[in-house]
Amino acid sequence: MKIRVVSSKDEIDTLNKNEEMIHLTFRPSNKDIMILANMCPKLKAIHVASSFMKTISDSTRMFLKMQNVALLEGDVWGHRKDINEYYEINPAFFEKVKAARAEGLSDEQIIDKFERESRLDRDLIRFLIK
């Protein structure tokens, strides 16, 4: 799975309409998020840093919920935007999740395990295993 990394408001207009998951590296305004959701009809999740989550209004959160777009908290550690505009989740992650489920681990146990083992944040892991 690929996460499109967007580092400025100016990039929103250049996004592919088929983007499903986006990480914002800047503090988005409510207007930015609404434009983003309207520009990308297949959007499933917006991932933002913890410090930015506090500035997102309740009305924007409600709008995203009505659009079935998840708002996730976290960061994409170690990603270099100058090399690739996408952060990619290794397909092996999903195989490991299947193996953990086969072992009988609950979703919360899987989240705890992969939060320790990977550089992925809790909200992102929860979203990915669903």
C-alpha positions in Angstrom: 0.0 0.0 0.0 1.3 3.5 -0.9 0.7 6.6 1.1 1.1 9.9 -0.9 3.2 12.4 1.1 2.0 16.0 0.6 4.4 18.6 1.9 2.6 21.9 1.0 -0.8 23.3 0.2 0.4 23.9 -3.3 0.6 20.2 -4.0 -3.0 19.5 -3.3 -4.0 20.7 -6.7 -1.5 18.3 -8.4 -2.8 15.1 -6.7 -4.1 12.2 -8.6 -7.8 11.8 -8.1 -7.3 8.1 -7.4 -5.2 8.7 -4.2 -6.5 6.5 -1.4 -4.2 7.5 1.5 -2.4 10.8 2.1 0.0 12.0 4.7 0.2 15.7 5.2 3.5 17.1 6.4 2.2 20.6 6.9 -0.4 22.0 9.3 -3.6 21.8 7.2 -6.5 24.2 7.5 -10.0 23.0 7.5 -10.3 24.3 3.9 -7.3 22.3 2.8 -8.8 19.1 4.2 -12.1 19.7 2.5 -10.5 20.5 -0.8 -8.4 17.3 -0.5 -11.4 15.2 0.2 -13.3 16.6 -2.7 -10.3 16.3 -5.1 -9.7 12.6 -4.3 -13.1 10.8 -4.3 -11.4 7.4 -3.5 -9.7 8.8 -0.4 -9.8 6.4 2.5 -7.6 8.1 5.0 -5.7 11.3 5.8 -2.6 10.9 8.1 -1.3 13.9 10.0 1.2 14.5 12.8 0.0 14.5 16.4 0.6 18.2 16.8 -1.6 19.0 13.8 -4.5 16.9 15.0 -5.3 19.4 17.7 -6.1 22.1 15.1 -8.6 20.1 13.1 -12.1 21.3 14.0 -15.0 19.1 15.0 -16.9 20.1 11.9 -14.0 18.9 9.7 -13.9 15.7 11.6 -17.6 15.2 11.1 -17.3 16.0 7.4 -14.6 13.4 7.0 -16.7 10.9 8.9 -19.6 11.5 6.6 -17.2 11.0 3.6 -16.0 7.7 5.2 -12.4 9.1 5.3 -10.4 8.1 8.4 -8.3 10.8 10.1 -5.2 9.1 11.4 -2.6 10.5 13.8 1.1 9.8 13.2 4.2 10.3 11.1 6.0 8.5 8.3 9.4 8.2 9.9 12.5 8.1 7.7 10.7 9.0 4.5 12.6 11.3 2.0 10.1 13.1 -0.2 13.0 14.2 -2.5 13.5 10.6 -3.4 9.9 9.4 -3.7 6.6 11.1 -3.2 5.1 7.9 -1.8 5.7 6.2 1.5 5.2 2.5 0.9 4.0 -0.1 3.4 6.0 -3.2 2.8 3.7 -6.1 1.6 5.4 -8.3 4.1 3.6 -6.3 6.8 0.2 -7.7 5.6 1.6 -11.2 5.6 2.8 -10.8 9.2 -0.6 -9.6 10.2 -2.2 -12.7 8.6 0.2 -14.9 10.5 -0.5 -13.1 13.8 -4.3 -13.6 13.2 -3.6 -17.2 12.5 -1.9 -17.4 15.9 -5.1 -16.1 17.4 -3.9 -12.7 18.4 -6.6 -10.0 18.8 -6.5 -6.7 16.9 -5.2 -4.9 20.0 -2.4 -7.5 20.5 -1.5 -7.2 16.8 -1.4 -3.4 17.1 0.8 -3.6 20.2 3.2 -6.1 18.5 3.6 -4.1 15.3 3.9 -0.8 17.0 7.0 -2.2 18.8 8.4 -4.0 15.7 7.8 -1.4 13.0 8.1 2.4 12.6 4.3 2.6 12.0 2.0 4.5 14.4 -0.8 3.0 16.3 -3.6 4.7 14.3 -2.0 3.7 11.0 -1.6 0.0 12.1 -5.2 -0.1 13.3 -6.4 1.3 9.9 -4.2 -1.1 7.9 -5.3 -4.3 9.7 -9.0 -3.6 9.1 
